[in-house]
Amino acid sequence: MHTDLKSLRDQARDLQLGIESVSAEMEAYENNIAGIQECALTLQKCIRIIGNNRVAAMAAKDQRKIMAQMEDTANELVELLKR
């Protein structure tokens, strides 16, 4: 009986550790999903601006700013997808 209780206690501890591990992984996953969605919206916004034939009317400084934002967002997206 004593051995059974020790075994049950050990199994409960292992289960608790497993649940904590899965919980941490899910939290990280949810954070990554939120980051990916944010990156996608930023890229969508930048592409919409560039794709509306406003490039000719847009100052070179603004073009560089938008392209830099797209590059930064793409890099962030790649990092999020690696996790």
Backbone bond lengths (Angstrom), bond angles and torsions (degrees), N, CA, C in turn:
res aa  C-N    CA-C-N  psi(-1)  N-CA   C-N-CA  omega(-1)  CA-C   N-CA-C  phi
1 M - - - 1.449 - - 1.527 110.55 -
2 H 1.333 115.95 -44.72 1.461 120.68 -179.38 1.534 110.80 -61.55
3 T 1.328 115.92 -40.81 1.459 121.46 178.96 1.530 110.61 -64.00
4 D 1.311 115.95 -39.53 1.465 119.67 178.69 1.524 111.29 -63.86
5 L 1.324 117.09 -40.43 1.461 121.02 179.68 1.528 111.24 -67.40
6 K 1.324 116.85 -40.07 1.471 119.93 177.08 1.520 110.18 -63.87
7 S 1.319 116.26 -42.05 1.458 120.83 179.22 1.525 110.55 -63.75
8 L 1.318 116.62 -42.92 1.460 121.48 178.44 1.528 110.57 -63.50
9 R 1.320 117.37 -41.81 1.465 121.79 177.64 1.531 110.54 -61.70
10 D 1.323 116.80 -44.10 1.461 120.99 178.98 1.528 111.41 -63.94
11 Q 1.320 116.62 -40.24 1.462 120.47 178.17 1.527 111.10 -65.63
12 A 1.335 115.91 -39.22 1.469 120.10 178.48 1.529 110.32 -64.35
13 R 1.325 116.63 -40.51 1.466 120.45 177.92 1.526 110.66 -64.26
14 D 1.328 116.99 -43.93 1.465 120.95 178.53 1.527 110.92 -62.52
15 L 1.335 115.94 -40.13 1.460 120.34 178.21 1.524 110.83 -64.08
16 Q 1.322 116.77 -43.15 1.468 120.42 179.01 1.530 110.51 -62.24
17 L 1.313 117.75 -43.73 1.464 121.04 178.33 1.518 110.89 -63.05
18 G 1.319 116.64 -39.87 1.461 120.75 177.93 1.516 111.76 -64.44
19 I 1.322 116.65 -42.36 1.465 120.59 179.39 1.534 109.89 -64.54
20 E 1.322 117.64 -42.45 1.464 120.74 178.34 1.526 111.14 -62.33
21 S 1.316 116.22 -39.41 1.465 120.66 178.77 1.527 111.14 -64.91
22 V 1.316 116.88 -46.46 1.464 120.90 179.07 1.523 110.32 -63.71
23 S 1.323 116.91 -39.02 1.466 120.81 179.03 1.530 110.77 -61.71
24 A 1.328 116.80 -43.95 1.470 120.78 178.88 1.528 110.61 -64.12
25 E 1.328 116.84 -41.63 1.464 120.60 178.62 1.525 111.33 -63.92
26 M 1.322 117.44 -40.56 1.466 120.95 179.47 1.524 111.01 -66.79
27 E 1.316 117.23 -38.35 1.464 120.33 177.86 1.524 110.36 -63.28
28 A 1.323 116.55 -44.34 1.470 120.35 177.40 1.526 110.42 -63.22
29 Y 1.318 117.01 -40.94 1.465 121.86 178.86 1.524 110.60 -61.41
30 E 1.328 116.79 -45.56 1.465 120.81 178.95 1.524 111.58 -62.66
31 N 1.323 116.62 -39.57 1.472 120.22 177.11 1.525 110.42 -64.06
32 N 1.332 116.42 -41.57 1.465 120.25 179.01 1.527 111.04 -64.50
33 I 1.320 116.81 -41.76 1.466 120.63 179.05 1.526 109.72 -61.67
34 A 1.324 117.11 -44.38 1.472 120.52 179.10 1.524 110.21 -61.84
35 G 1.322 116.94 -41.78 1.463 120.68 178.32 1.518 112.20 -65.00
36 I 1.317 116.75 -40.57 1.468 121.43 178.78 1.519 110.12 -64.10
37 Q 1.327 117.03 -43.05 1.465 120.42 178.61 1.528 110.74 -62.75
38 E 1.317 116.44 -41.97 1.463 120.35 178.72 1.531 111.13 -63.46
39 C 1.325 116.50 -42.33 1.467 120.47 177.55 1.524 110.98 -62.27
40 A 1.313 116.30 -43.66 1.467 119.99 -179.39 1.529 110.87 -62.10
41 L 1.321 117.67 -41.28 1.464 120.97 178.43 1.532 111.42 -64.97
42 T 1.322 116.25 -39.98 1.467 120.16 178.56 1.520 110.69 -64.81
43 L 1.328 116.86 -45.40 1.462 120.18 178.25 1.528 110.82 -62.57
44 Q 1.308 115.78 -41.70 1.464 120.53 179.12 1.527 110.21 -59.89
45 K 1.329 116.69 -44.02 1.468 121.12 179.76 1.530 110.79 -62.77
46 C 1.323 116.54 -46.12 1.472 120.63 -178.85 1.529 111.14 -63.90
47 I 1.309 116.08 -43.47 1.469 119.97 -178.86 1.523 110.15 -65.97
48 R 1.317 116.96 -38.10 1.463 120.56 178.16 1.531 110.53 -61.92
49 I 1.322 116.82 -42.31 1.471 120.65 179.47 1.518 110.50 -63.35
50 I 1.322 116.35 -46.97 1.466 120.57 -177.81 1.519 110.92 -70.38
51 G 1.322 117.42 -35.38 1.458 121.39 -175.38 1.512 114.87 -78.68
52 N 1.298 118.99 -6.66 1.465 121.34 -177.56 1.525 113.02 -90.28
53 N 1.310 117.10 24.28 1.461 122.06 179.55 1.523 112.59 56.43
54 R 1.309 116.17 25.42 1.458 119.83 175.99 1.526 110.72 -91.56
55 V 1.313 115.67 -1.12 1.458 119.37 -176.56 1.517 110.70 -60.36
56 A 1.311 116.46 -41.01 1.458 120.01 -178.88 1.524 110.78 -63.08
57 A 1.319 116.79 -36.86 1.460 120.68 -178.23 1.525 112.28 -86.96
58 M 1.319 116.72 -10.91 1.458 121.09 -177.39 1.530 110.19 -84.24
59 A 1.295 115.63 136.51 1.465 120.34 178.72 1.530 109.62 -65.70
60 A 1.319 115.01 151.17 1.467 119.96 -179.49 1.529 110.75 -58.98
61 K 1.321 116.49 -36.60 1.470 120.72 178.96 1.529 110.30 -60.90
62 D 1.343 116.74 -42.98 1.457 120.74 179.51 1.527 111.22 -67.74
63 Q 1.325 116.62 -37.81 1.466 120.30 177.33 1.520 110.28 -60.89
64 R 1.330 115.95 -45.40 1.468 120.27 179.93 1.530 110.32 -63.03
65 K 1.331 116.29 -40.08 1.462 120.96 179.88 1.529 110.65 -62.77
66 I 1.315 117.26 -45.48 1.468 121.43 -179.61 1.524 110.47 -66.45
67 M 1.318 117.05 -42.76 1.470 119.67 179.56 1.524 110.74 -65.27
68 A 1.328 117.83 -37.94 1.461 120.92 177.42 1.527 110.37 -65.06
69 Q 1.336 116.38 -40.61 1.450 120.25 178.08 1.526 110.60 -63.82
70 M 1.327 117.04 -40.95 1.461 120.43 177.88 1.527 110.91 -64.26
71 E 1.309 116.61 -42.33 1.463 120.05 179.94 1.529 110.88 -64.22
72 D 1.335 116.69 -45.54 1.466 120.46 178.42 1.524 111.28 -60.89
73 T 1.317 115.64 -42.59 1.462 120.22 -179.83 1.521 110.91 -66.12
74 A 1.314 117.48 -41.58 1.469 120.56 178.20 1.526 110.39 -62.92
75 N 1.329 117.18 -41.04 1.467 120.47 178.07 1.526 110.99 -63.92
76 E 1.336 116.63 -41.56 1.462 120.49 178.38 1.521 110.36 -64.49
77 L 1.311 116.78 -39.80 1.460 121.90 178.62 1.528 110.65 -62.05
78 V 1.311 117.03 -43.49 1.475 120.95 178.02 1.523 110.09 -61.08
79 E 1.325 117.66 -42.93 1.464 120.65 -179.96 1.534 110.94 -64.94
80 L 1.316 116.77 -40.76 1.467 119.84 178.20 1.521 111.30 -64.04
81 L 1.307 117.46 -38.31 1.457 121.44 -179.18 1.536 112.09 -71.52
82 K 1.318 117.02 -23.63 1.463 120.65 178.96 1.525 111.46 -72.78
83 R 1.324 117.21 -25.29 1.487 120.84 -175.00 1.495 111.90 -75.13
